[in-house]
Amino acid sequence: MSGPRYVARSVGGAGAHCDTVTLTYDARMLRRKVLPTDGGESVLVDLPEVVSLEDGDALRLEDGGAIIVRAAEEELLRVTGDLPRLAWHIGNRHAPCEIHADSLILQRDKVMRDLLERLGATVTDITAPFRPEGGAYGVGRTMGHDHSHSHA
């Protein structure tokens, strides 16, 4: 578990001295939002900029307590086959991807499933926490990419 990185305020009770908040991958990208904790409290996250919270990050409360971020279970695809080739196609579409020695994990998507199966992959539905690789140099989050411009 990493130490507290972000500050939040308790808004739904006496204050959560130590609690957790379980969020999907998409919900872990935030700047300002009231989050219900797993213990039934609420905290207001109000950060100076948008951040990508990771499993194990902590939100430090103004009262000195902490809320630990947990990755929620999500509907995902487990992909096996020619992993370097498949990873290239996933990356070319700027899709977040969790990389393992024997598989690739990505968010469940009908179009991506069809593409990967046409490329010879074995694609299996799973439910698990989603913890994809970070962006460039392993920092941050993979963001969408606008192809309305030239790469020249």
BALOBA-1460 file (C-alpha; in Angstrom, 3 decimals):
// residues 152
<rec num="1" residu="m" x="0.000" y="0.000" z="0.000"/>
<rec num="2" residu="s" x="1.329" y="3.415" z="-0.876"/>
<rec num="3" residu="g" x="1.091" y="6.294" z="1.570"/>
<rec num="4" residu="p" x="-1.535" y="9.036" z="1.438"/>
<rec num="5" residu="r" x="-1.167" y="10.999" z="-1.784"/>
<rec num="6" residu="y" x="-4.350" y="13.038" z="-1.985"/>
<rec num="7" residu="v" x="-6.493" y="15.020" z="0.450"/>
<rec num="8" residu="a" x="-10.236" y="14.455" z="0.890"/>
<rec num="9" residu="r" x="-12.883" y="15.813" z="3.268"/>
<rec num="10" residu="s" x="-15.433" y="13.746" z="5.149"/>
<rec num="11" residu="v" x="-18.953" y="14.875" z="4.208"/>
<rec num="12" residu="g" x="-21.199" y="12.078" z="5.434"/>
<rec num="13" residu="g" x="-20.703" y="11.614" z="9.156"/>
<rec num="14" residu="a" x="-18.197" y="12.013" z="11.928"/>
<rec num="15" residu="g" x="-15.258" y="11.219" z="9.687"/>
<rec num="16" residu="a" x="-13.780" y="7.969" z="8.544"/>
<rec num="17" residu="h" x="-10.521" y="7.436" z="10.395"/>
<rec num="18" residu="c" x="-9.658" y="4.443" z="8.230"/>
<rec num="19" residu="d" x="-11.958" y="3.163" z="5.498"/>
<rec num="20" residu="t" x="-11.863" y="1.985" z="1.901"/>
<rec num="21" residu="v" x="-13.509" y="3.066" z="-1.322"/>
<rec num="22" residu="t" x="-13.907" y="0.510" z="-4.110"/>
<rec num="23" residu="l" x="-13.924" y="2.005" z="-7.611"/>
<rec num="24" residu="t" x="-13.872" y="0.756" z="-11.180"/>
<rec num="25" residu="y" x="-10.999" y="1.738" z="-13.469"/>
<rec num="26" residu="d" x="-13.080" y="4.517" z="-15.047"/>
<rec num="27" residu="a" x="-14.248" y="5.807" z="-11.644"/>
<rec num="28" residu="r" x="-10.641" y="5.960" z="-10.395"/>
<rec num="29" residu="m" x="-10.037" y="8.897" z="-12.780"/>
<rec num="30" residu="l" x="-11.339" y="11.942" z="-10.979"/>
<rec num="31" residu="r" x="-10.788" y="15.465" z="-9.783"/>
<rec num="32" residu="r" x="-13.826" y="16.498" z="-7.747"/>
<rec num="33" residu="k" x="-16.433" y="14.023" z="-6.605"/>
<rec num="34" residu="v" x="-18.263" y="12.784" z="-3.522"/>
<rec num="35" residu="l" x="-17.421" y="9.114" z="-3.044"/>
<rec num="36" residu="p" x="-19.358" y="6.670" z="-0.853"/>
<rec num="37" residu="t" x="-16.941" y="4.644" z="1.252"/>
<rec num="38" residu="d" x="-17.271" y="0.902" z="1.827"/>
<rec num="39" residu="g" x="-17.986" y="1.717" z="5.499"/>
<rec num="40" residu="g" x="-21.061" y="3.815" z="4.679"/>
<rec num="41" residu="e" x="-19.518" y="7.294" z="4.968"/>
<rec num="42" residu="s" x="-18.988" y="9.833" z="2.196"/>
<rec num="43" residu="v" x="-15.885" y="11.811" z="1.312"/>
<rec num="44" residu="l" x="-15.457" y="14.774" z="-0.991"/>
<rec num="45" residu="v" x="-12.390" y="14.440" z="-3.177"/>
<rec num="46" residu="d" x="-11.413" y="17.891" z="-4.444"/>
<rec num="47" residu="l" x="-8.022" y="17.792" z="-6.161"/>
<rec num="48" residu="p" x="-6.255" y="20.597" z="-8.035"/>
<rec num="49" residu="e" x="-6.106" y="18.465" z="-11.194"/>
<rec num="50" residu="v" x="-7.478" y="15.219" z="-12.602"/>
<rec num="51" residu="v" x="-5.651" y="12.165" z="-11.261"/>
<rec num="52" residu="s" x="-5.752" y="8.453" z="-11.899"/>
<rec num="53" residu="l" x="-6.083" y="6.732" z="-8.535"/>
<rec num="54" residu="e" x="-4.488" y="3.309" z="-8.333"/>
<rec num="55" residu="d" x="-5.363" y="0.298" z="-6.222"/>
<rec num="56" residu="g" x="-3.688" y="0.893" z="-2.845"/>
<rec num="57" residu="d" x="-3.539" y="4.694" z="-3.084"/>
<rec num="58" residu="a" x="-4.760" y="6.533" z="-0.011"/>
<rec num="59" residu="l" x="-6.885" y="9.634" z="0.315"/>
<rec num="60" residu="r" x="-5.708" y="11.529" z="3.388"/>
<rec num="61" residu="l" x="-8.568" y="13.107" z="5.287"/>
<rec num="62" residu="e" x="-8.262" y="16.578" z="6.795"/>
<rec num="63" residu="d" x="-8.832" y="15.001" z="10.238"/>
<rec num="64" residu="g" x="-5.761" y="12.788" z="9.766"/>
<rec num="65" residu="g" x="-7.622" y="9.629" z="8.760"/>
<rec num="66" residu="a" x="-7.276" y="7.851" z="5.452"/>
<rec num="67" residu="i" x="-9.427" y="6.219" z="2.810"/>
<rec num="68" residu="i" x="-7.693" y="3.409" z="0.920"/>
<rec num="69" residu="v" x="-8.570" y="3.033" z="-2.770"/>
<rec num="70" residu="r" x="-9.436" y="-0.490" z="-3.949"/>
<rec num="71" residu="a" x="-9.935" y="-1.624" z="-7.539"/>
<rec num="72" residu="a" x="-13.477" y="-2.954" z="-8.043"/>
<rec num="73" residu="e" x="-14.191" y="-6.165" z="-9.900"/>
<rec num="74" residu="e" x="-15.222" y="-5.485" z="-13.490"/>
<rec num="75" residu="e" x="-16.302" y="-7.372" z="-16.589"/>
<rec num="76" residu="l" x="-13.089" y="-7.953" z="-18.543"/>
<rec num="77" residu="l" x="-11.588" y="-9.951" z="-21.395"/>
<rec num="78" residu="r" x="-8.637" y="-12.330" z="-20.877"/>
<rec num="79" residu="v" x="-6.716" y="-12.664" z="-24.130"/>
<rec num="80" residu="t" x="-4.224" y="-15.415" z="-24.982"/>
<rec num="81" residu="g" x="-2.384" y="-16.262" z="-28.177"/>
<rec num="82" residu="d" x="0.428" y="-14.426" z="-29.990"/>
<rec num="83" residu="l" x="0.750" y="-11.827" z="-27.224"/>
<rec num="84" residu="p" x="3.262" y="-9.434" z="-28.850"/>
<rec num="85" residu="r" x="1.130" y="-9.194" z="-31.990"/>
<rec num="86" residu="l" x="-2.117" y="-8.901" z="-30.044"/>
<rec num="87" residu="a" x="-0.623" y="-6.297" z="-27.699"/>
<rec num="88" residu="w" x="0.425" y="-4.241" z="-30.710"/>
<rec num="89" residu="h" x="-3.152" y="-4.205" z="-32.045"/>
<rec num="90" residu="i" x="-4.588" y="-3.336" z="-28.622"/>
<rec num="91" residu="g" x="-2.033" y="-0.554" z="-28.166"/>
<rec num="92" residu="n" x="-2.671" y="0.756" z="-31.663"/>
<rec num="93" residu="r" x="-6.253" y="1.351" z="-30.537"/>
<rec num="94" residu="h" x="-5.054" y="3.078" z="-27.332"/>
<rec num="95" residu="a" x="-7.053" y="0.648" z="-25.204"/>
<rec num="96" residu="p" x="-5.969" y="0.260" z="-21.566"/>
<rec num="97" residu="c" x="-4.389" y="-3.158" z="-21.119"/>
<rec num="98" residu="e" x="-3.144" y="-5.190" z="-18.174"/>
<rec num="99" residu="i" x="-0.118" y="-7.253" z="-19.214"/>
<rec num="100" residu="h" x="0.768" y="-10.668" z="-17.787"/>
<rec num="101" residu="a" x="3.332" y="-13.235" z="-18.948"/>
<rec num="102" residu="d" x="0.592" y="-15.542" z="-20.259"/>
<rec num="103" residu="s" x="-2.281" y="-13.172" z="-21.071"/>
<rec num="104" residu="l" x="-3.538" y="-9.665" z="-21.726"/>
<rec num="105" residu="i" x="-6.528" y="-8.256" z="-19.832"/>
<rec num="106" residu="l" x="-8.752" y="-5.489" z="-21.145"/>
<rec num="107" residu="q" x="-12.184" y="-4.036" z="-20.596"/>
<rec num="108" residu="r" x="-14.996" y="-6.046" z="-22.120"/>
<rec num="109" residu="d" x="-15.815" y="-4.653" z="-25.541"/>
<rec num="110" residu="k" x="-17.667" y="-6.422" z="-28.357"/>
<rec num="111" residu="v" x="-15.713" y="-4.747" z="-31.170"/>
<rec num="112" residu="m" x="-12.332" y="-5.464" z="-29.550"/>
<rec num="113" residu="r" x="-13.341" y="-9.087" z="-28.904"/>
<rec num="114" residu="d" x="-14.259" y="-9.515" z="-32.568"/>
<rec num="115" residu="l" x="-10.969" y="-7.990" z="-33.747"/>
<rec num="116" residu="l" x="-8.856" y="-10.128" z="-31.411"/>
<rec num="117" residu="e" x="-10.682" y="-13.328" z="-32.333"/>
<rec num="118" residu="r" x="-10.182" y="-12.533" z="-36.046"/>
<rec num="119" residu="l" x="-6.459" y="-12.202" z="-35.238"/>
<rec num="120" residu="g" x="-6.474" y="-15.734" z="-33.791"/>
<rec num="121" residu="a" x="-6.682" y="-14.882" z="-30.084"/>
<rec num="122" residu="t" x="-8.548" y="-16.933" z="-27.538"/>
<rec num="123" residu="v" x="-10.779" y="-14.480" z="-25.672"/>
<rec num="124" residu="t" x="-12.431" y="-15.394" z="-22.368"/>
<rec num="125" residu="d" x="-14.838" y="-13.348" z="-20.241"/>
<rec num="126" residu="i" x="-13.599" y="-12.838" z="-16.677"/>
<rec num="127" residu="t" x="-14.570" y="-10.722" z="-13.682"/>
<rec num="128" residu="a" x="-11.646" y="-9.213" z="-11.767"/>
<rec num="129" residu="p" x="-10.122" y="-5.918" z="-10.641"/>
<rec num="130" residu="f" x="-8.669" y="-4.038" z="-13.631"/>
<rec num="131" residu="r" x="-5.151" y="-2.687" z="-13.169"/>
<rec num="132" residu="p" x="-3.825" y="-1.743" z="-16.616"/>
<rec num="133" residu="e" x="-0.331" y="-0.510" z="-17.429"/>
<rec num="134" residu="g" x="0.289" y="3.204" z="-17.029"/>
<rec num="135" residu="g" x="0.831" y="5.601" z="-19.886"/>
<rec num="136" residu="a" x="4.121" y="6.609" z="-21.440"/>
<rec num="137" residu="y" x="7.124" y="5.604" z="-19.333"/>
<rec num="138" residu="g" x="4.788" y="3.773" z="-16.917"/>
<rec num="139" residu="v" x="3.427" y="7.030" z="-15.520"/>
<rec num="140" residu="g" x="-0.188" y="8.094" z="-15.602"/>
<rec num="141" residu="r" x="-3.034" y="6.627" z="-17.547"/>
<rec num="142" residu="t" x="-3.450" y="5.599" z="-21.144"/>
<rec num="143" residu="m" x="-5.571" y="8.349" z="-22.666"/>
<rec num="144" residu="g" x="-7.663" y="8.400" z="-25.799"/>
<rec num="145" residu="h" x="-5.975" y="9.546" z="-28.957"/>
<rec num="146" residu="d" x="-7.488" y="11.771" z="-31.620"/>
<rec num="147" residu="h" x="-6.653" y="10.567" z="-35.122"/>
<rec num="148" residu="s" x="-7.914" y="13.754" z="-36.784"/>
<rec num="149" residu="h" x="-4.332" y="15.011" z="-37.071"/>
<rec num="150" residu="s" x="-1.207" y="13.969" z="-38.908"/>
<rec num="151" residu="h" x="1.669" y="12.111" z="-37.258"/>
<rec num="152" residu="a" x="4.052" y="13.541" z="-39.878"/>
